[in-house]
Each structure stands twice: as C-alpha cells, then as structure tokens.
Amino acid sequence: QVQLVESGGGLVQPGGSLRLSCVASGSFLSINDMGWYRQAPGKQRELVAAITRGGLTNYADSVKGRFTISRDSAKNTVTLQMNSLKPEDTAVYYCNARVYYRNYWGQGTQVTVSS
C-alpha cells in the first residue's frame, strides 16, 4: 500500500553533512509515523529518528544534537538532516512509515563517512 523512495545517501568526510529524503506514495489515507533506521554490517537495524504526524520526535542518543528529522505530512515526505557526521554513522539508512498496524520500508541508501 505504501512505497518509500529514498535519496541523498553518499560519501562524506567526518564532520560533513548529508540530507536524506524519503517520499511515500501509494494507496493510503494517512501515515501515522515516519522515521529513519540504519544498519551497519554485522549489526542489528536500529532506530535513528522518528516523527509522528503531529511533529513529536524521538532520536537515538548517539545522534541527538547532530541529526534533525522533519516531515511534510501534506506531501508525505520525511527528511533527515545529518550534521557533524562521524565514521560510526556509516550504515545503510532505511526510511520507515507506519500506517495503522503495518510498517513499510524503503530500499535503503548507503551513507559512508570516511576521510
């Protein structure tokens, strides 16, 4: 019912910035929550940031103060502004959307932070 298309991943030096974007499309009335998860090689997928339709946000402790999540509910988009990037942020980042009892996932976009 929901297709998520991500963009903005790539290579960046430590201390640099990237902006990830995700656009939702398909057949749905509204999206409850949207967020970003990431998965590094050999590790479990973890929550990076999430935002409700009303704008309530939640961040992983490791990214607080550096990342900012925002959304445009009318356009069904969610954005993750990533500043002061660290090598530890290197991972595949996945967009997530919750519609009632279902979760939908994007294809993932690679973020690599390296000198």
Buried (B, 14 or more C-beta within 10 A) or exposed (E): EBEBBBEBBEEBEEEEEBEBBBBBEEEBEEBEBBBBBBBBEEEEBEBBBBBBEEEEEBBBEEBEEBBBBBBEBEEBBBBBBBBEBEEEBBBBBBBBBBBEEEEBBBEBBEBBBEE
